[in-house]
């Protein structure tokens, strides 16, 4: 029975990974520019996004497996769950976690940068002439990736030798177990702690803004005009524009010196307006599915069908977002006030003393797997969607300078790769927020309980079948002998507590950054409530202008393109060919 339960949990996880791959593929397909698709970039982005979401969504599996060893109703370990079986489960989870964390780090620091340089190295003319071989292109990309490889080596060396600042002054076995004595594990802990902290700085800006904008955008984004109606109105405006041009030309026909200065200015304005209307008409036709693939036309039809219930969905997402905000605030106050070690261990909370609604729902639902997994999946996808909305709204920036714009159907491969790196770092920050702020009790012990009723005979388990008031939830601060034999913390919570316990600086920054997240969320949310949404026509004109510039410059990454040409010493290349390379 135990083997079937464990196997079922892993099967659910495998199904979720397949779903995540589909979500990642949909995201990449919708956002990348059709004219600049690259097979390598597409595959790397899909695989990377799937890996990062699989890392975050391993937590419910972790909780389910460690909780399967106990009976929450009796506060006892199950008969089959001896210490050897528990250790085998924990070892399997550690291997999966460390594999996924290492994979995320390598993708973020080596694979994605290499893919970026690999794409930049493509020279269509040289490839057609046969002067650019695979080896030359590989070396051209690899030599720029060496700097990132050195960065990875430096990170692991620093983590290997950096002294620990954790002091065991709390007299609890849980905190003693957090001390990392293995140098290899310490190196990975330090590296992931640093990446998580870097991701938190991105997370508090993009995810907070996106999570606040997402429900408001769903509620207020009803289209002002349908695509067919826009096409018709634009065609009518073009006809009126051309008629006015004919009137001006007819009125000045045969006039010596041509058009008067006033008429010439009006004609020039009409010509510019006609060009804009033509671009808008073309994009309106694309919006209605003209010259689009079957998948895009299907997606547009689905959006049109579900548009009437978009308002209700937006209201539901708004309620959930507010509940998450309240839960994070309550946990933050609880940790700041009641943490037994404060900043010395990154505000680890020994026992929850302030009610957290999201945590309570997940703990109660965890008794019936996979209900908690479905709820957790929806929460993670909400944060992922919010992060994407934040990136598309704010753009990829360096300080106040916008480097790339992320928009549906207009995202260059370079921008897509940079957005993928940002999503990796944000996913690590989401991992921290889910485990430490949104659902701390669920993430640490799930529904596990222990019985503190006095033993009848030495060596046996306490029996609380007739004493339900002696059944107590497991927590980090519990040092009861019965808890040591029953409570098993999740692998992820132990890993994150080890990061914040051994390197308190990371814990302090990550913890207080959550309050910045809450402040940004509140500011953006209140602002968006009173801000009138922009009309689609503006965005369509902007897209058209970008398309025209891309056609002239052959790249949306114009700013980086010029710099890259200076570095490599080669002139610009044409990338108009569809789905080139590889």
Secondary structure as the mmCIF struct_conf table of DSSP 4:
data_model
#
loop_
_struct_conf.conf_type_id
_struct_conf.id
_struct_conf.beg_label_comp_id
_struct_conf.beg_label_asym_id
_struct_conf.beg_label_seq_id
_struct_conf.end_label_comp_id
_struct_conf.end_label_asym_id
_struct_conf.end_label_seq_id
HELX_RH_AL_P HELX_RH_AL_P1 UNK A 2 UNK A 31
STRN STRN1 UNK A 32 UNK A 32
HELX_RH_3T_P HELX_RH_3T_P1 UNK A 34 UNK A 36
STRN STRN2 UNK A 38 UNK A 38
HELX_RH_AL_P HELX_RH_AL_P2 UNK A 39 UNK A 56
TURN_TY1_P TURN_TY1_P1 UNK A 57 UNK A 58
HELX_RH_AL_P HELX_RH_AL_P3 UNK A 59 UNK A 67
TURN_TY1_P TURN_TY1_P2 UNK A 68 UNK A 69
STRN STRN3 UNK A 70 UNK A 71
TURN_TY1_P TURN_TY1_P3 UNK A 72 UNK A 75
STRN STRN4 UNK A 76 UNK A 77
TURN_TY1_P TURN_TY1_P4 UNK A 79 UNK A 80
HELX_RH_AL_P HELX_RH_AL_P4 UNK A 83 UNK A 106
HELX_RH_PI_P HELX_RH_PI_P1 UNK A 107 UNK A 111
HELX_RH_AL_P HELX_RH_AL_P5 UNK A 112 UNK A 120
TURN_TY1_P TURN_TY1_P5 UNK A 121 UNK A 121
HELX_RH_AL_P HELX_RH_AL_P6 UNK A 124 UNK A 129
TURN_TY1_P TURN_TY1_P6 UNK A 130 UNK A 130
BEND BEND1 UNK A 132 UNK A 132
HELX_RH_AL_P HELX_RH_AL_P7 UNK A 134 UNK A 161
HELX_LH_PP_P HELX_LH_PP_P1 UNK A 162 UNK A 164
BEND BEND2 UNK A 170 UNK A 170
HELX_RH_AL_P HELX_RH_AL_P8 UNK A 173 UNK A 176
TURN_TY1_P TURN_TY1_P7 UNK A 177 UNK A 178
HELX_RH_AL_P HELX_RH_AL_P9 UNK A 183 UNK A 220
BEND BEND3 UNK A 224 UNK A 225
HELX_RH_AL_P HELX_RH_AL_P10 UNK A 227 UNK A 251
TURN_TY1_P TURN_TY1_P8 UNK A 252 UNK A 254
TURN_TY1_P TURN_TY1_P9 UNK A 256 UNK A 257
BEND BEND4 UNK A 258 UNK A 259
HELX_RH_AL_P HELX_RH_AL_P11 UNK A 261 UNK A 287
TURN_TY1_P TURN_TY1_P10 UNK A 288 UNK A 291
HELX_RH_AL_P HELX_RH_AL_P12 UNK A 294 UNK A 306
HELX_RH_3T_P HELX_RH_3T_P2 UNK A 307 UNK A 309
HELX_RH_AL_P HELX_RH_AL_P13 UNK A 310 UNK A 338
BEND BEND5 UNK A 340 UNK A 341
HELX_RH_3T_P HELX_RH_3T_P3 UNK A 342 UNK A 345
TURN_TY1_P TURN_TY1_P11 UNK A 346 UNK A 346
BEND BEND6 UNK A 350 UNK A 351
BEND BEND7 UNK A 354 UNK A 354
HELX_RH_AL_P HELX_RH_AL_P14 UNK A 357 UNK A 365
TURN_TY1_P TURN_TY1_P12 UNK A 366 UNK A 367
BEND BEND8 UNK A 368 UNK A 368
TURN_TY1_P TURN_TY1_P13 UNK A 369 UNK A 370
HELX_RH_AL_P HELX_RH_AL_P15 UNK A 371 UNK A 394
STRN STRN5 UNK A 396 UNK A 398
TURN_TY1_P TURN_TY1_P14 UNK A 399 UNK A 400
STRN STRN6 UNK A 401 UNK A 404
TURN_TY1_P TURN_TY1_P15 UNK A 408 UNK A 409
STRN STRN7 UNK A 411 UNK A 411
HELX_RH_AL_P HELX_RH_AL_P16 UNK A 413 UNK A 433
HELX_RH_PI_P HELX_RH_PI_P2 UNK A 434 UNK A 438
BEND BEND9 UNK A 439 UNK A 439
HELX_RH_AL_P HELX_RH_AL_P17 UNK A 440 UNK A 444
TURN_TY1_P TURN_TY1_P16 UNK A 445 UNK A 447
STRN STRN8 UNK A 449 UNK A 451
BEND BEND10 UNK A 453 UNK A 453
HELX_LH_PP_P HELX_LH_PP_P2 UNK A 454 UNK A 455
BEND BEND11 UNK A 456 UNK A 457
TURN_TY1_P TURN_TY1_P17 UNK A 458 UNK A 459
BEND BEND12 UNK A 460 UNK A 460
HELX_LH_PP_P HELX_LH_PP_P3 UNK A 461 UNK A 462
TURN_TY1_P TURN_TY1_P18 UNK A 465 UNK A 466
HELX_RH_3T_P HELX_RH_3T_P4 UNK A 468 UNK A 470
STRN STRN9 UNK A 471 UNK A 473
TURN_TY1_P TURN_TY1_P19 UNK A 476 UNK A 477
HELX_RH_AL_P HELX_RH_AL_P18 UNK A 481 UNK A 486
HELX_RH_AL_P HELX_RH_AL_P19 UNK A 491 UNK A 502
HELX_RH_AL_P HELX_RH_AL_P20 UNK A 504 UNK A 529
TURN_TY1_P TURN_TY1_P20 UNK A 530 UNK A 530
BEND BEND13 UNK A 531 UNK A 531
HELX_LH_PP_P HELX_LH_PP_P4 UNK A 532 UNK A 535
HELX_RH_AL_P HELX_RH_AL_P21 UNK A 536 UNK A 553
BEND BEND14 UNK A 554 UNK A 554
BEND BEND15 UNK A 556 UNK A 556
HELX_RH_AL_P HELX_RH_AL_P22 UNK A 558 UNK A 568
TURN_TY1_P TURN_TY1_P21 UNK A 569 UNK A 569
BEND BEND16 UNK A 577 UNK A 577
TURN_TY1_P TURN_TY1_P22 UNK A 578 UNK A 579
STRN STRN10 UNK A 580 UNK A 580
#
